[in-house]
Amino acid sequence: MVKNVEDVVIQMLCRMLIPLMQVFSLYVFAHGHSSPGGGFQGGCIMAAAFIIMVIAYDLNEAKRRFKEKALVVFCCLGVFIYAGTGWLCLLLGSNFLDYSFLSKIIPTDPIKARYYGMAMIELGVEITVMAIMLSIFLDLVTSGEHEKALEE
Amino acid sequence: MVTGILLIYGTEDFPRWGDPSQPASVHVSPRYIEKTVEETAVPNIVTAVLADYRGYDTMFETTVIFTAGIVVMMLLRRPKKW
């Protein structure tokens, strides 16, 4: 279904571009606190890096690097991290998603703890957005028949 | 046509663009602008509002994306033997 078309120029370009995009995605995610950016944008850039890999190489190459099961696990893991942060605050004795009480387990003052709490939920958002974007793309590009696409 | 005319008539009562005393910018916005850095140590107000003050909203935004992805999987993926 998805044929492997060899093109040296595109493959070499993507070989340089993909790590750059992944690092840039982490930069956008980590700098969401002090500049425009955050989990949603970073996740989309990270998913775009994998989508470029599918376009430049082929589907099997991308799926060899990012397993189907791992993708589903990552989808759930992101939401779990987000909700887990909320529950952690609840267990430490404050309201749901009130990060200032995280200072009991992170060695900082309550105000800085809110900063790290936000970083944690942004991480959850990033993981979910990345996995879902990639999953939707792979479903559309193979019309849902992953096994058949792998055989060809 | 009538609805359009009514809507255009309704825009007459809007506050002027960029008016600092309009209701949207006197309710909670000044508090966010003044207190964000000292309350959350985050220089970016957008992130602070998104992830902290409106954290519950963002959690369900993430859940909406998650649900959308799961539904696409359910609709498009076919098992080997149909």
gemmi code that builds the backbone of each chain (N, CA, C; Angstrom):
import gemmi

chains = {
    "A": [
        ("MET", (0.834, -1.200, 0.000), (0.000, 0.000, 0.000), (0.872, 1.256, 0.000)),
        ("VAL", (1.810, 1.317, 0.948), (2.709, 2.468, 0.987), (4.060, 2.004, 0.459)),
        ("LYS", (4.433, 2.479, -0.712), (5.659, 1.978, -1.337), (6.873, 2.750, -0.836)),
        ("ASN", (7.996, 2.069, -0.865), (9.242, 2.695, -0.456), (9.901, 3.309, -1.684)),
        ("VAL", (9.890, 4.623, -1.783), (10.514, 5.306, -2.905), (11.830, 5.889, -2.411)),
        ("GLU", (12.929, 5.395, -2.953), (14.241, 5.861, -2.512), (14.550, 7.205, -3.160)),
        ("ASP", (14.896, 8.162, -2.347), (15.347, 9.439, -2.878), (16.417, 9.965, -1.935)),
        ("VAL", (17.640, 10.019, -2.426), (18.777, 10.308, -1.538), (18.663, 11.706, -0.954)),
        ("VAL", (18.232, 12.674, -1.794), (18.183, 14.058, -1.314), (17.203, 14.183, -0.160)),
        ("ILE", (15.996, 13.655, -0.375), (14.967, 13.787, 0.661), (15.379, 13.024, 1.916)),
        ("GLN", (15.946, 11.836, 1.726), (16.303, 11.050, 2.901), (17.414, 11.710, 3.712)),
        ("MET", (18.408, 12.255, 3.023), (19.492, 12.913, 3.765), (18.987, 14.162, 4.470)),
        ("LEU", (18.122, 14.904, 3.777), (17.563, 16.116, 4.390), (16.776, 15.762, 5.639)),
        ("CYS", (15.968, 14.705, 5.532), (15.149, 14.332, 6.679), (16.001, 13.759, 7.787)),
        ("ARG", (17.094, 13.114, 7.425), (17.971, 12.581, 8.463), (18.529, 13.718, 9.319)),
        ("MET", (18.755, 14.882, 8.685), (19.205, 16.033, 9.473), (18.038, 16.739, 10.155)),
        ("LEU", (16.886, 16.737, 9.481), (15.760, 17.544, 9.956), (15.076, 16.910, 11.162)),
        ("ILE", (14.974, 15.580, 11.178), (14.162, 14.918, 12.206), (14.726, 15.135, 13.615)),
        ("PRO", (16.026, 14.920, 13.844), (16.530, 15.214, 15.198), (16.367, 16.671, 15.589)),
        ("LEU", (16.546, 17.546, 14.602), (16.380, 18.971, 14.871), (14.960, 19.270, 15.316)),
        ("MET", (13.995, 18.667, 14.627), (12.590, 18.903, 14.985), (12.281, 18.355, 16.360)),
        ("GLN", (12.863, 17.206, 16.681), (12.566, 16.624, 17.996), (13.157, 17.478, 19.112)),
        ("VAL", (14.371, 17.950, 18.892), (14.969, 18.815, 19.914), (14.193, 20.121, 20.017)),
        ("PHE", (13.773, 20.647, 18.862), (13.005, 21.894, 18.879), (11.674, 21.708, 19.597)),
        ("SER", (11.071, 20.524, 19.424), (9.818, 20.227, 20.121), (10.019, 20.259, 21.629)),
        ("LEU", (11.128, 19.646, 22.080), (11.391, 19.665, 23.522), (11.684, 21.082, 24.000)),
        ("TYR", (12.326, 21.882, 23.115), (12.582, 23.277, 23.482), (11.278, 24.047, 23.630)),
        ("VAL", (10.360, 23.846, 22.664), (9.069, 24.544, 22.737), (8.319, 24.134, 23.991)),
        ("PHE", (8.402, 22.851, 24.318), (7.727, 22.355, 25.521), (8.357, 22.941, 26.789)),
        ("ALA", (9.686, 22.943, 26.846), (10.346, 23.378, 28.073), (10.297, 24.890, 28.236)),
        ("HIS", (10.223, 25.609, 27.114), (10.175, 27.057, 27.199), (8.749, 27.598, 27.208)),
        ("GLY", (7.771, 26.705, 27.357), (6.397, 27.173, 27.416), (6.146, 28.117, 28.572)),
        ("HIS", (7.016, 28.075, 29.592), (6.798, 28.919, 30.753), (7.182, 30.369, 30.506)),
        ("SER", (8.219, 30.553, 29.672), (8.716, 31.923, 29.538), (8.548, 32.490, 28.139)),
        ("SER", (8.092, 31.693, 27.184), (7.869, 32.206, 25.837), (6.671, 31.466, 25.265)),
        ("PRO", (6.124, 31.906, 24.130), (5.007, 31.173, 23.555), (5.372, 29.726, 23.289)),
        ("GLY", (4.481, 28.841, 23.609), (4.761, 27.416, 23.433), (4.037, 26.623, 24.495)),
        ("GLY", (4.352, 25.361, 24.575), (3.717, 24.517, 25.564), (3.503, 23.122, 25.036)),
        ("GLY", (2.711, 22.372, 25.771), (2.540, 20.966, 25.452), (1.886, 20.706, 24.111)),
        ("PHE", (0.832, 21.453, 23.796), (0.106, 21.195, 22.551), (1.006, 21.431, 21.340)),
        ("GLN", (1.683, 22.568, 21.331), (2.536, 22.900, 20.188), (3.715, 21.948, 20.088)),
        ("GLY", (4.360, 21.691, 21.227), (5.499, 20.788, 21.228), (5.119, 19.396, 20.759)),
        ("GLY", (3.952, 18.922, 21.207), (3.487, 17.601, 20.787), (3.255, 17.531, 19.297)),
        ("CYS", (2.692, 18.602, 18.736), (2.438, 18.611, 17.293), (3.748, 18.582, 16.519)),
        ("ILE", (4.763, 19.323, 16.980), (6.046, 19.322, 16.258), (6.687, 17.940, 16.354)),
        ("MET", (6.587, 17.328, 17.518), (7.159, 15.990, 17.688), (6.469, 14.983, 16.768)),
        ("ALA", (5.131, 15.079, 16.669), (4.410, 14.175, 15.770), (4.789, 14.450, 14.322)),
        ("ALA", (5.003, 15.731, 13.976), (5.376, 16.074, 12.600), (6.717, 15.461, 12.241)),
        ("ALA", (7.627, 15.355, 13.223), (8.921, 14.727, 12.947), (8.726, 13.277, 12.517)),
        ("PHE", (7.821, 12.567, 13.210), (7.585, 11.173, 12.843), (6.845, 11.070, 11.515)),
        ("ILE", (5.944, 12.041, 11.254), (5.212, 12.005, 9.996), (6.171, 12.228, 8.833)),
        ("ILE", (7.152, 13.122, 9.015), (8.179, 13.329, 7.979), (8.964, 12.049, 7.760)),
        ("MET", (9.200, 11.312, 8.849), (9.907, 10.037, 8.699), (9.101, 9.071, 7.833)),
        ("VAL", (7.767, 9.043, 8.043), (6.917, 8.178, 7.220), (6.976, 8.616, 5.762)),
        ("ILE", (6.990, 9.936, 5.518), (6.975, 10.422, 4.143), (8.316, 10.145, 3.469)),
        ("ALA", (9.417, 10.380, 4.173), (10.723, 10.287, 3.531), (11.169, 8.836, 3.368)),
        ("TYR", (10.979, 8.033, 4.392), (11.348, 6.624, 4.287), (10.091, 5.853, 3.910)),
        ("ASP", (9.647, 4.947, 4.730), (8.339, 4.344, 4.487), (7.718, 3.992, 5.824)),
        ("LEU", (6.554, 3.387, 5.748), (5.774, 3.148, 6.953), (6.479, 2.185, 7.897)),
        ("ASN", (7.103, 1.151, 7.301), (7.720, 0.140, 8.156), (8.857, 0.711, 8.976)),
        ("GLU", (9.620, 1.616, 8.338), (10.740, 2.235, 9.049), (10.241, 2.989, 10.278)),
        ("ALA", (9.169, 3.771, 10.054), (8.639, 4.556, 11.171), (8.042, 3.646, 12.237)),
        ("LYS", (7.359, 2.574, 11.797), (6.727, 1.709, 12.783), (7.733, 0.834, 13.504)),
        ("ARG", (8.884, 0.602, 12.841), (9.928, -0.146, 13.534), (10.474, 0.687, 14.690)),
        ("ARG", (10.518, 2.022, 14.480), (11.055, 2.888, 15.527), (10.006, 3.234, 16.583)),
        ("PHE", (8.753, 3.206, 16.224), (7.697, 3.567, 17.166), (6.586, 2.532, 17.042)),
        ("LYS", (6.600, 1.570, 17.961), (5.677, 0.447, 17.868), (4.232, 0.896, 18.066)),
        ("GLU", (3.337, 0.117, 17.461), (1.912, 0.425, 17.532), (1.411, 0.393, 18.978)),
        ("LYS", (1.857, -0.630, 19.703), (1.390, -0.751, 21.090), (1.924, 0.394, 21.938)),
        ("ALA", (3.186, 0.771, 21.677), (3.774, 1.879, 22.438), (2.968, 3.151, 22.240)),
        ("LEU", (2.461, 3.313, 21.017), (1.683, 4.519, 20.704), (0.438, 4.604, 21.583)),
        ("VAL", (-0.281, 3.483, 21.691), (-1.502, 3.471, 22.502), (-1.160, 3.685, 23.971)),
        ("VAL", (-0.043, 3.070, 24.405), (0.367, 3.252, 25.796), (0.677, 4.721, 26.064)),
        ("PHE", (1.357, 5.381, 25.077), (1.705, 6.785, 25.263), (0.464, 7.673, 25.310)),
        ("CYS", (-0.553, 7.345, 24.474), (-1.809, 8.108, 24.520), (-2.350, 8.142, 25.935)),
        ("CYS", (-2.416, 6.948, 26.543), (-3.015, 6.858, 27.874), (-2.082, 7.456, 28.924)),
        ("LEU", (-0.767, 7.284, 28.714), (0.199, 7.751, 29.706), (0.116, 9.258, 29.904)),
        ("GLY", (-0.080, 10.012, 28.794), (-0.138, 11.464, 28.914), (-1.294, 11.917, 29.774)),
        ("VAL", (-2.493, 11.377, 29.486), (-3.659, 11.749, 30.297), (-3.454, 11.289, 31.732)),
        ("PHE", (-2.789, 10.134, 31.883), (-2.554, 9.617, 33.234), (-1.628, 10.535, 34.021)),
        ("ILE", (-0.575, 11.059, 33.337), (0.344, 11.972, 34.036), (-0.405, 13.220, 34.482)),
        ("TYR", (-1.249, 13.739, 33.559), (-1.993, 14.960, 33.896), (-2.909, 14.722, 35.092)),
        ("ALA", (-3.763, 13.691, 34.965), (-4.701, 13.428, 36.054), (-3.969, 12.978, 37.305)),
        ("GLY", (-2.848, 12.258, 37.128), (-2.074, 11.804, 38.277), (-1.489, 12.957, 39.065)),
        ("THR", (-1.059, 14.020, 38.335), (-0.575, 15.207, 39.036), (-1.680, 15.819, 39.878)),
        ("GLY", (-2.883, 15.872, 39.287), (-4.017, 16.394, 40.039), (-4.298, 15.571, 41.276)),
        ("TRP", (-4.279, 14.247, 41.107), (-4.557, 13.373, 42.247), (-3.459, 13.445, 43.292)),
        ("LEU", (-2.207, 13.644, 42.831), (-1.099, 13.777, 43.772), (-1.324, 14.976, 44.684)),
        ("CYS", (-1.781, 16.097, 44.070), (-2.091, 17.274, 44.883), (-3.205, 16.955, 45.869)),
        ("LEU", (-4.189, 16.180, 45.396), (-5.312, 15.828, 46.261), (-4.832, 14.975, 47.434)),
        ("LEU", (-3.916, 14.031, 47.131), (-3.423, 13.146, 48.183), (-2.559, 13.899, 49.187)),
        ("LEU", (-1.871, 14.958, 48.708), (-1.020, 15.724, 49.624), (-1.832, 16.709, 50.446)),
        ("GLY", (-3.138, 16.759, 50.262), (-3.980, 17.514, 51.170), (-4.480, 18.834, 50.655)),
        ("SER", (-4.421, 19.067, 49.338), (-4.955, 20.329, 48.830), (-6.069, 20.034, 47.832)),
        ("ASN", (-6.466, 21.040, 47.075), (-7.492, 20.832, 46.064), (-6.902, 20.119, 44.857)),
        ("PHE", (-7.798, 19.638, 43.978), (-7.376, 18.997, 42.747), (-6.638, 20.015, 41.888)),
        ("LEU", (-5.427, 19.653, 41.421), (-4.580, 20.489, 40.565), (-4.115, 21.780, 41.243)),
        ("ASP", (-4.052, 21.780, 42.578), (-3.470, 22.927, 43.283), (-2.020, 22.575, 43.585)),
        ("TYR", (-1.106, 23.035, 42.672), (0.252, 22.492, 42.690), (1.090, 22.956, 43.861)),
        ("SER", (0.638, 23.971, 44.617), (1.540, 24.524, 45.622), (1.860, 23.498, 46.703)),
        ("PHE", (0.990, 22.498, 46.880), (1.264, 21.501, 47.907), (2.293, 20.470, 47.445)),
        ("LEU", (2.683, 20.539, 46.138), (3.731, 19.639, 45.673), (5.066, 19.957, 46.338)),
        ("SER", (5.175, 21.114, 46.987), (6.432, 21.455, 47.648), (6.735, 20.500, 48.788)),
        ("LYS", (5.730, 19.682, 49.196), (6.014, 18.694, 50.237), (6.917, 17.587, 49.725)),
        ("ILE", (6.821, 17.266, 48.397), (7.685, 16.205, 47.883), (8.793, 16.751, 46.991)),
        ("ILE", (8.601, 17.942, 46.383), (9.686, 18.563, 45.624), (10.360, 19.568, 46.552)),
        ("PRO", (11.683, 19.524, 46.659), (12.332, 20.427, 47.618), (12.384, 21.875, 47.130)),
        ("THR", (11.251, 22.534, 47.012), (11.213, 23.961, 46.674), (10.137, 24.625, 47.503)),
        ("ASP", (10.040, 25.937, 47.354), (8.980, 26.647, 48.063), (7.667, 26.494, 47.286)),
        ("PRO", (6.524, 26.739, 47.920), (5.233, 26.472, 47.278), (5.038, 27.187, 45.959)),
        ("ILE", (5.615, 28.404, 45.795), (5.383, 29.137, 44.558), (6.155, 28.504, 43.414)),
        ("LYS", (7.404, 28.105, 43.695), (8.187, 27.442, 42.652), (7.598, 26.064, 42.342)),
        ("ALA", (6.931, 25.459, 43.342), (6.324, 24.151, 43.108), (5.218, 24.245, 42.071)),
        ("ARG", (4.525, 25.388, 42.007), (3.492, 25.542, 40.974), (4.128, 25.490, 39.592)),
        ("TYR", (5.324, 26.084, 39.505), (6.079, 26.070, 38.240), (6.329, 24.629, 37.799)),
        ("TYR", (6.800, 23.791, 38.742), (7.111, 22.416, 38.369), (5.847, 21.610, 38.133)),
        ("GLY", (4.778, 21.924, 38.868), (3.504, 21.246, 38.611), (3.024, 21.507, 37.211)),
        ("MET", (3.152, 22.763, 36.765), (2.764, 23.093, 35.390), (3.618, 22.349, 34.397)),
        ("ALA", (4.930, 22.229, 34.688), (5.804, 21.488, 33.775), (5.350, 20.043, 33.673)),
        ("MET", (4.893, 19.462, 34.790), (4.456, 18.070, 34.756), (3.219, 17.904, 33.894)),
        ("ILE", (2.234, 18.803, 34.049), (1.025, 18.601, 33.251), (1.294, 18.911, 31.785)),
        ("GLU", (2.221, 19.848, 31.514), (2.564, 20.103, 30.110), (3.214, 18.876, 29.494)),
        ("LEU", (4.001, 18.163, 30.298), (4.592, 16.918, 29.808), (3.498, 15.923, 29.439)),
        ("GLY", (2.472, 15.816, 30.298), (1.359, 14.928, 29.979), (0.676, 15.324, 28.702)),
        ("VAL", (0.424, 16.632, 28.524), (-0.234, 17.119, 27.313), (0.615, 16.803, 26.092)),
        ("GLU", (1.933, 17.038, 26.211), (2.821, 16.801, 25.068), (2.776, 15.346, 24.633)),
        ("ILE", (2.862, 14.423, 25.601), (2.893, 13.003, 25.257), (1.583, 12.600, 24.589)),
        ("THR", (0.446, 13.042, 25.155), (-0.837, 12.661, 24.574), (-0.994, 13.220, 23.168)),
        ("VAL", (-0.688, 14.506, 22.987), (-0.883, 15.125, 21.673), (-0.004, 14.446, 20.636)),
        ("MET", (1.257, 14.166, 21.004), (2.166, 13.522, 20.061), (1.640, 12.147, 19.654)),
        ("ALA", (1.244, 11.340, 20.629), (0.807, 9.982, 20.313), (-0.489, 9.983, 19.515)),
        ("ILE", (-1.422, 10.888, 19.868), (-2.712, 10.894, 19.189), (-2.553, 11.379, 17.755)),
        ("MET", (-1.749, 12.437, 17.551), (-1.529, 12.940, 16.186), (-0.957, 11.846, 15.299)),
        ("LEU", (0.056, 11.159, 15.827), (0.702, 10.113, 15.042), (-0.243, 8.951, 14.792)),
        ("SER", (-1.031, 8.619, 15.810), (-1.960, 7.494, 15.675), (-3.020, 7.788, 14.629)),
        ("ILE", (-3.569, 9.017, 14.651), (-4.577, 9.382, 13.657), (-3.961, 9.361, 12.261)),
        ("PHE", (-2.730, 9.893, 12.149), (-2.064, 9.908, 10.836), (-1.864, 8.488, 10.311)),
        ("LEU", (-1.388, 7.587, 11.188), (-1.120, 6.225, 10.725), (-2.414, 5.513, 10.361)),
        ("ASP", (-3.476, 5.772, 11.127), (-4.763, 5.157, 10.791), (-5.252, 5.636, 9.438)),
        ("LEU", (-5.089, 6.924, 9.162), (-5.590, 7.451, 7.888), (-4.746, 6.956, 6.728)),
        ("VAL", (-3.431, 6.886, 6.924), (-2.558, 6.592, 5.797), (-2.618, 5.116, 5.426)),
        ("THR", (-2.988, 4.244, 6.372), (-3.122, 2.831, 6.041), (-4.574, 2.408, 5.944)),
        ("SER", (-5.505, 3.317, 5.964), (-6.955, 3.062, 6.076), (-7.242, 2.005, 7.130)),
        ("GLY", (-6.508, 2.053, 8.217), (-6.812, 1.200, 9.352), (-6.269, -0.204, 9.260)),
        ("GLU", (-5.648, -0.541, 8.109), (-5.191, -1.933, 7.958), (-3.691, -1.983, 8.179)),
        ("HIS", (-3.293, -1.942, 9.442), (-1.873, -1.860, 9.756), (-1.145, -3.131, 9.362)),
        ("GLU", (-1.789, -4.275, 9.641), (-1.090, -5.538, 9.381), (-0.855, -5.708, 7.894)),
        ("LYS", (-1.880, -5.378, 7.100), (-1.751, -5.551, 5.655), (-0.651, -4.621, 5.105)),
        ("ALA", (-0.628, -3.399, 5.617), (0.379, -2.447, 5.143), (1.778, -2.920, 5.492)),
        ("LEU", (1.891, -3.619, 6.621), (3.206, -4.108, 7.001), (3.677, -5.240, 6.105)),
        ("GLU", (2.716, -6.061, 5.653), (3.115, -7.217, 4.844), (3.635, -6.788, 3.484)),
        ("GLU", (3.008, -5.755, 2.902), (3.359, -5.393, 1.522), (4.718, -4.716, 1.438)),
    ],
    "B": [
        ("MET", (-31.388, 37.323, 6.484), (-31.322, 38.753, 6.180), (-31.731, 39.584, 7.412)),
        ("VAL", (-32.917, 39.220, 7.958), (-33.392, 39.950, 9.134), (-32.437, 39.728, 10.306)),
        ("THR", (-31.986, 38.453, 10.467), (-31.053, 38.148, 11.559), (-29.765, 38.930, 11.406)),
        ("GLY", (-29.283, 39.013, 10.142), (-28.057, 39.762, 9.887), (-28.202, 41.218, 10.270)),
        ("ILE", (-29.338, 41.808, 9.878), (-29.567, 43.217, 10.224), (-29.620, 43.384, 11.735)),
        ("LEU", (-30.295, 42.411, 12.413), (-30.369, 42.493, 13.871), (-28.985, 42.392, 14.496)),
        ("LEU", (-28.138, 41.499, 13.936), (-26.794, 41.347, 14.498), (-25.968, 42.604, 14.285)),
        ("ILE", (-26.078, 43.186, 13.079), (-25.332, 44.425, 12.819), (-25.817, 45.531, 13.748)),
        ("TYR", (-27.140, 45.575, 13.984), (-27.683, 46.560, 14.925), (-27.129, 46.315, 16.322)),
        ("GLY", (-26.967, 45.008, 16.665), (-26.458, 44.668, 17.991), (-25.029, 45.115, 18.204)),
        ("THR", (-24.226, 45.158, 17.121), (-22.827, 45.555, 17.302), (-22.698, 47.022, 17.697)),
        ("GLU", (-23.771, 47.794, 17.543), (-23.705, 49.206, 17.943), (-23.400, 49.350, 19.429)),
        ("ASP", (-23.880, 48.346, 20.223), (-23.708, 48.446, 21.669), (-22.376, 47.887, 22.155)),
        ("PHE", (-21.563, 47.347, 21.241), (-20.281, 46.781, 21.668), (-19.375, 47.869, 22.211)),
        ("PRO", (-18.492, 47.517, 23.160), (-17.465, 48.488, 23.554), (-16.501, 48.711, 22.402)),
        ("ARG", (-15.878, 49.879, 22.383), (-14.953, 50.184, 21.290), (-13.759, 49.248, 21.349)),
        ("TRP", (-13.168, 48.999, 20.183), (-12.057, 48.049, 20.110), (-10.863, 48.572, 20.889)),
        ("GLY", (-10.338, 47.749, 21.797), (-9.193, 48.192, 22.575), (-9.553, 49.096, 23.726)),
        ("ASP", (-10.840, 49.185, 24.042), (-11.274, 50.045, 25.144), (-10.813, 49.439, 26.476)),
        ("PRO", (-10.005, 50.114, 27.262), (-9.511, 49.502, 28.503), (-10.579, 49.338, 29.572)),
        ("SER", (-11.739, 49.978, 29.418), (-12.759, 49.853, 30.459), (-13.883, 48.916, 30.055)),
        ("GLN", (-13.664, 48.104, 28.998), (-14.741, 47.179, 28.608), (-14.841, 46.048, 29.642)),
        ("PRO", (-16.032, 45.426, 29.725), (-16.238, 44.431, 30.786), (-15.237, 43.287, 30.743)),
        ("ALA", (-14.804, 42.870, 29.552), (-13.908, 41.716, 29.469), (-12.559, 41.990, 30.098)),
        ("SER", (-12.114, 43.235, 30.112), (-10.771, 43.499, 30.619), (-10.771, 44.159, 31.987)),
        ("VAL", (-11.930, 44.246, 32.662), (-11.896, 44.768, 34.029), (-12.290, 43.707, 35.050)),
        ("HIS", (-12.690, 42.509, 34.584), (-13.208, 41.523, 35.546), (-12.077, 40.787, 36.265)),
        ("VAL", (-11.430, 39.794, 35.598), (-10.349, 39.053, 36.248), (-9.000, 39.283, 35.590)),
        ("SER", (-8.990, 39.867, 34.397), (-7.714, 40.021, 33.694), (-6.683, 40.825, 34.480)),
        ("PRO", (-7.045, 41.975, 35.083), (-6.006, 42.715, 35.808), (-5.386, 41.916, 36.941)),
        ("ARG", (-6.201, 41.078, 37.583), (-5.654, 40.284, 38.685), (-4.619, 39.293, 38.158)),
        ("TYR", (-4.933, 38.637, 37.022), (-3.954, 37.717, 36.432), (-2.679, 38.454, 36.077)),
        ("ILE", (-2.834, 39.640, 35.448), (-1.645, 40.356, 34.996), (-0.795, 40.785, 36.177)),
        ("GLU", (-1.449, 41.182, 37.272), (-0.672, 41.676, 38.410), (-0.081, 40.554, 39.255)),
        ("LYS", (-0.846, 39.468, 39.427), (-0.457, 38.488, 40.445), (0.242, 37.259, 39.903)),
        ("THR", (0.275, 37.065, 38.546), (0.769, 35.792, 38.024), (2.190, 35.493, 38.475)),
        ("VAL", (3.078, 36.467, 38.337), (4.496, 36.173, 38.619), (4.697, 35.887, 40.097)),
        ("GLU", (4.036, 36.655, 40.965), (4.280, 36.407, 42.385), (3.551, 35.170, 42.900)),
        ("GLU", (2.479, 34.751, 42.211), (1.768, 33.560, 42.696), (2.303, 32.267, 42.113)),
        ("THR", (2.782, 32.302, 40.851), (3.152, 31.043, 40.212), (4.594, 30.988, 39.750)),
        ("ALA", (5.357, 32.068, 39.810), (6.746, 32.103, 39.373), (6.897, 31.798, 37.892)),
        ("VAL", (5.833, 32.001, 37.104), (5.890, 31.748, 35.666), (5.769, 33.082, 34.942)),
        ("PRO", (6.745, 33.437, 34.124), (6.676, 34.742, 33.441), (5.633, 34.813, 32.347)),
        ("ASN", (5.200, 33.678, 31.820), (4.247, 33.680, 30.712), (2.831, 33.560, 31.261)),
        ("ILE", (2.059, 34.637, 31.138), (0.716, 34.652, 31.734), (-0.186, 33.630, 31.059)),
        ("VAL", (-0.001, 33.459, 29.737), (-0.863, 32.511, 29.013), (-0.708, 31.117, 29.584)),
        ("THR", (0.549, 30.704, 29.815), (0.768, 29.376, 30.373), (0.194, 29.271, 31.775)),
        ("ALA", (0.359, 30.334, 32.559), (-0.149, 30.289, 33.932), (-1.665, 30.135, 33.950)),
        ("VAL", (-2.351, 30.899, 33.077), (-3.811, 30.793, 33.047), (-4.221, 29.423, 32.522)),
        ("LEU", (-3.527, 28.959, 31.473), (-3.889, 27.679, 30.854), (-3.690, 26.516, 31.811)),
        ("ALA", (-2.524, 26.477, 32.464), (-2.162, 25.278, 33.206), (-2.487, 25.367, 34.683)),
        ("ASP", (-2.613, 26.578, 35.214), (-2.805, 26.681, 36.653), (-4.206, 27.162, 37.015)),
        ("TYR", (-4.544, 28.384, 36.603), (-5.858, 28.911, 36.984), (-6.979, 28.132, 36.303)),
        ("ARG", (-6.736, 27.724, 35.050), (-7.748, 26.959, 34.322), (-7.268, 25.530, 34.062)),
        ("GLY", (-6.607, 24.946, 35.067), (-6.029, 23.617, 34.880), (-7.064, 22.547, 34.612)),
        ("TYR", (-8.221, 22.677, 35.251), (-9.275, 21.679, 35.072), (-9.761, 21.669, 33.626)),
        ("ASP", (-9.891, 22.868, 33.049), (-10.306, 22.997, 31.657), (-9.304, 22.328, 30.734)),
        ("THR", (-8.014, 22.588, 30.964), (-6.980, 22.027, 30.098), (-6.925, 20.514, 30.234)),
        ("MET", (-7.211, 20.006, 31.437), (-7.219, 18.556, 31.603), (-8.259, 17.912, 30.705)),
        ("PHE", (-9.433, 18.543, 30.638), (-10.454, 17.930, 29.798), (-10.234, 18.221, 28.327)),
        ("GLU", (-9.483, 19.295, 28.009), (-9.047, 19.455, 26.611), (-8.188, 18.272, 26.200)),
        ("THR", (-7.238, 17.903, 27.081), (-6.404, 16.741, 26.795), (-7.249, 15.490, 26.661)),
        ("THR", (-8.261, 15.370, 27.536), (-9.123, 14.199, 27.470), (-9.916, 14.176, 26.168)),
        ("VAL", (-10.308, 15.355, 25.681), (-11.030, 15.421, 24.407), (-10.144, 14.919, 23.269)),
        ("ILE", (-8.870, 15.341, 23.265), (-7.946, 14.875, 22.225), (-7.775, 13.367, 22.325)),
        ("PHE", (-7.627, 12.897, 23.558), (-7.484, 11.464, 23.789), (-8.695, 10.700, 23.255)),
        ("THR", (-9.901, 11.196, 23.591), (-11.123, 10.540, 23.131), (-11.207, 10.551, 21.612)),
        ("ALA", (-10.818, 11.686, 20.994), (-10.862, 11.767, 19.531), (-9.963, 10.712, 18.912)),
        ("GLY", (-8.752, 10.568, 19.469), (-7.836, 9.566, 18.926), (-8.371, 8.165, 19.083)),
        ("ILE", (-8.953, 7.866, 20.247), (-9.491, 6.521, 20.477), (-10.640, 6.244, 19.518)),
        ("VAL", (-11.483, 7.275, 19.269), (-12.628, 7.073, 18.372), (-12.141, 6.829, 16.951)),
        ("VAL", (-11.077, 7.569, 16.526), (-10.528, 7.321, 15.187), (-10.003, 5.899, 15.086)),
        ("MET", (-9.340, 5.437, 16.138), (-8.881, 4.041, 16.141), (-10.039, 3.071, 16.020)),
        ("MET", (-11.115, 3.338, 16.771), (-12.256, 2.423, 16.744), (-12.925, 2.417, 15.379)),
        ("LEU", (-13.009, 3.594, 14.745), (-13.734, 3.675, 13.478), (-12.918, 3.128, 12.321)),
        ("LEU", (-11.613, 3.425, 12.293), (-10.828, 3.120, 11.095), (-10.126, 1.776, 11.145)),
        ("ARG", (-9.735, 1.307, 12.318), (-8.981, 0.064, 12.358), (-9.897, -1.120, 12.160)),
        ("ARG", (-9.451, -2.026, 11.319), (-10.223, -3.241, 11.099), (-9.402, -4.430, 11.548)),
        ("PRO", (-10.035, -5.397, 12.203), (-9.306, -6.614, 12.545), (-8.991, -7.425, 11.291)),
        ("LYS", (-8.121, -8.432, 11.438), (-7.682, -9.196, 10.268), (-8.849, -9.891, 9.590)),
        ("LYS", (-9.706, -10.549, 10.386), (-10.874, -11.226, 9.808), (-12.093, -10.382, 10.102)),
        ("TRP", (-12.726, -9.891, 9.063), (-13.882, -9.019, 9.276), (-15.150, -9.835, 9.209)),
    ],
}
model = gemmi.Model(1)
for chain_id, residues in chains.items():
    chain = gemmi.Chain(chain_id)
    for i, (resn, *xyz) in enumerate(residues, 1):
        res = gemmi.Residue()
        res.name, res.seqid = resn, gemmi.SeqId(i, " ")
        for name, pos in zip(("N", "CA", "C"), xyz):
            atom = gemmi.Atom()
            atom.name, atom.element = name, gemmi.Element(name[0])
            atom.pos, atom.b_iso = gemmi.Position(*pos), 0.0
            res.add_atom(atom)
        chain.add_residue(res)
    model.add_chain(chain)
structure = gemmi.Structure()
structure.add_model(model)
structure.setup_entities()
